[in-house]
């Protein structure tokens, strides 16, 4: 770099001022230069993420009075979040829906990822793009598409009626937790396929040959070699899907009906209709903590489990 | 005994499953364009007849065009800022060995795994505490926050495969750091930059959750669509608009993915 040349020239100078010394230090220290280069990104991200979080945590200890906040410290919001039966029920339901959606998505995605990793030899890039493409398009529109399909007079109901298979619309389809799980499973598919695919692709093919040579059939080979080696991908996929779906509120609003309302809807309502921001902040933080604890326990358990297998 | 050939052998059931899975991914979305040409207010089978009137009615929908312009403004600003921040970040973490790099990169990537509602709510609180009125600027700030990780993820593979000696050669030949960047570094990472711009634009353009909390009086397009969903009579118009957005997003994203993954395949294995 031309900068290092500048240092070489600057060094022998006898009367260096502090600025010059700092400059020399700066140019020599790789870490300092790296962090200087990183600083714009870091500052923006810190400002837009850490500062809001800090304020949100502070606000969760406040009380709402009309349009003003009483900033005296109180744990009342958290007390209500724990005691209030509604919040707990919604939290449990959100976790259950997110869990069901995660399991369904990963189970459906695994064979697909397996296929692309082991059986697609030409146009692999095309397959990956095809799988990820719907994910980049509007989440809102994809959810709305499911409303069209599952709706009371939607594609499935009107189609089945037209074929004379049913007389009455199938009511369980729309405005139910089932509808939410189906829609989320579709919406997060790409997120499951990619990490699983990456971990399958990394598997050394000679291990599979070795297993075959040592007498393993296809099933035993899959269970003893392929599956354990792809578990990191499965682990990543479950977390990537589970964490955001717990807090989703678009899908429950459009498709959930009264039985499909999730914690995200309540949090959103605190900042809108209900207008109790501190309560909303407390609920958001409670949700984040619960999800974080579940994720950490999950990571810990799977790590222990894989260690035992190995 | 079978040897390597078992991997090459086609697996018929799995192949069929893969095709069914692709159908599951694409067919739901295709109902939007299908019904957007249907000559009926209600979205139901059987189809009534072919019409383009929903598209025609879009042309003189003033609020929709206003929302479209808002989304384009927010998307462009987001794409430019997020990509610039992504370039700084990607360059820093690939060029220098930084102490504590892992937690720092983890922090930058954090918005990928935090539920959007929490980021949206947290930013809403910040903005209101600072006394800033909600506007397209606040939406843009929110979108930059969530797109920087994507920009980094898109750009890092480009910078990883980067030959440092090229920059050194440029420096040896007397270019300063600024011109080395523009004349050597930038052209080499250019495809990644374009991919990042397109991706960030699309994410911002389609983003709803953050925008829902951070939009003021000027709605972005997804917020506009959301407001229309309440009125059954407006649904066919939404379908037509949705179909157009889907087609444009598909083309843009396909191009950006192709651009990004082409050439870096050997280096990063599988992209991000």
Interface residues (C-beta under 8 A of the other chain):
Chain A: X1 X2 X3 X5 X30 X31 X33 X34 X35 X37 X38 X39 X40 X41 X42 X44 X45 X46 X48 X49 X51 X52 X53 X55 X56 X59 X108 X111 X112 X114 X115 X116 X118 X119 X121 X125 X128 X129 X130 X131 X132 X133 X134 X136 X137 X138 X139 X140 X141 X142 X144 X145 X146 X148 X149 X151 X153 X154 X155 X157 X158 X159 X162 X186 X189 X190 X194 X197 X198 X201 X202 X205 X208 X209 X212 X213 X218 X239 X240 X243 X244 X246 X247 X248 X249 X250 X254 X264 X267 X268 X271 X277 X280 X281 X284 X287 X288 X291
Chain B: X1 X2 X3 X4 X6 X7 X8 X10 X11 X14 X15 X17 X18 X21 X22 X24 X25 X26 X28 X29 X31 X32 X35 X42 X43 X44 X45 X46 X84 X85 X86 X88 X89 X91 X92 X93 X95 X96 X97 X98 X99 X104 X107 X108 X110 X111 X113 X114 X115 X116 X117 X118 X119 X121 X122 X123 X124 X125 X126 X129 X141 X142 X144 X145 X148 X152 X167 X168 X171 X174 X175 X176 X177 X180 X199 X202 X203 X206 X208 X209 X212 X213 X222 X225 X226 X229 X238 X242 X245 X246 X249 X250 X253 X254 X257 X258 X261 X262 X265 X269 X270 X271 X272
